[in-house]
Every structure is written in C-alpha cells, then in structure tokens.
C-alpha cells in the first residue's frame, strides 16, 4: 500500500478546482501557489479506491491558511524543486 499524504507546494500552470474548499467551489488560478496531496488505492480516505487510480487533492492558499498549513506555502530554501 502506497500512500503520500505529505502536501507539496505547487504553482498552478492551469486552472484547478480546490478540493474541500471552505469558501465554496473556488478555482485555483494560473500562477497561484497551492498545496497538492496524492492518495493511492488502499489509502485511508478511499477516494483513490473509488476512482481506481491515484487521486490528487488540491488546496488553495485560503484553505491552507484556514486549516493551519500556511507555512507549507512558503518556498523552500534548501534547493528542492518544489
């Protein structure tokens, strides 16, 4: 069972829908920083089992701040290509 729950900082190249947005169905716009989590089949949430493939969940900066993940939106300084 492979599971990746560690959110990764991303910069949108195209429009994405925020998963579980606190302000409705917000869209992440190109150039905006967001967090991405991937769940694989057999994971705890079950979304990937239902989809029968890895399932990506994207979280806008507003939601990341609301859920206490705002610190993950900051760029890394150790040279990682996030």
N, C-alpha and C positions, 0 to 999 in steps of 0.2 A: 504494500500500500504506500503510495507516494503522495505526500501532502506538502503544499507550500502555502503557509498562512502568513509568511512574513511580507508585509506590504513593501512594494517597490515604488520609488519616486519616479514618475514619468512626466514628460512634457508632451501634450497631445499634438499629433500631426493632423488629426482629423477629428470630427465631432463624435463624442461618445455620450451615452446615457449613464448618468450616475446611478449606481445600484443602491437602493435603500436610502434615497435622498431625504433629508429631514425637511426640505422645503418643497416637496412635490417631485415631479419628474424633471429635474434640472439636467441640462445638457452641458457637457464639458466642451469648451470651445478650443479650436486650434491655438496653440501657444500657451495654454493654461496648464499649470502644474497640478497633477492629481496623483492618487495612490492606486496601485493595482495589486490585487491578490488573486492567486490562482488556486482553485480546488481541483483535485484529480478524483476520478472514480474511486470510491471506497472511503472518501473523506467524511468528516463528521457532519457537515451540513446537508449533504445529499443532493445538492444541485447538480453536480457532475454525474451522479448516478442517474438522475432523471434525464439529463441531456445526452448521456452515454459518451461523453468526451470531456476533456478538461474545460472548466468553466472559469472565465475571468470576471472578477468583480472590480469595478472601478468606482472610486470615491472622490468626489470633488473636494476642493480645498475647504469649502464651507462645512461639509460633513466631517472632514478630517479634524477640523478645529472643534466642532461640536462633540465629537467622540474622543477628544484628547490625543489625537495623532498629529497635531500641527507641527511638532518638532520633526516629524519624518518628511515634511515638505521642503525642508531646508536642504540645499545642495551639500553633498559630502565634500570633504577636503582631503580625503585620502587617495584620490585619483581613481576611484571606482567609476566606471562609465554608466552610472545610473542616470 
